[in-house]
């Protein structure tokens, strides 16, 4: 199994608009945050998942975020491609939406074991 991921923990820092060649999963550990995904601004969100090359930025000066970059050809990249289908991004307004999307039954950090 290919586990090509990079996981970071970002402490209270804003990020300018940019793109990645990887899928990205972002979620908060504490406070909700704001994000720009392509041309849409999303306020007070729990997290998001985006496909490669989706322009995005985060306003998270009061939040601690987990950021996961996943190579598209990896096991998890293929899973995200299937789950997103035709969508370029999926925004989660709360923990429950996030958990349901990833079919998590226990604690949120289980996603890091993929």
VENFEN-V563151 format. One record per backbone hydrogen bond with DSSP energy under -0.5 kcal/mol. NH is the residue of the N-H (numbers start at 1). CO is the residue of the C=O. Records with the same first field share a line. If there is no record, write none. Layout:
NH = CO + CO
//
This chain:
3 = 1
5 = 3
6 = 69
8 = 67
10 = 8 + 65
11 = 9
12 = 10 + 63
15 = 58
18 = 56
23 = 70
24 = 50
25 = 68
26 = 48
27 = 66
28 = 46
29 = 64
30 = 64
33 = 45
34 = 59
35 = 42
36 = 57
37 = 35 + 40
38 = 36 + 55
40 = 37
42 = 35
45 = 33
46 = 92
47 = 92
48 = 26
49 = 90
50 = 24
51 = 88
53 = 20
54 = 51
55 = 53
56 = 18
57 = 36
58 = 15
59 = 34
60 = 58
63 = 60
65 = 10 + 63
66 = 27
67 = 8
68 = 25
69 = 6
70 = 23
71 = 4
74 = 71
75 = 2
76 = 2
78 = 74
79 = 75
80 = 76
81 = 77
82 = 78
83 = 79
84 = 80
85 = 81
87 = 84
90 = 49
92 = 47
93 = 91
98 = 94
99 = 95
100 = 96
101 = 97
102 = 98
103 = 100
104 = 99
110 = 107
111 = 108
112 = 109
113 = 110
114 = 111
//
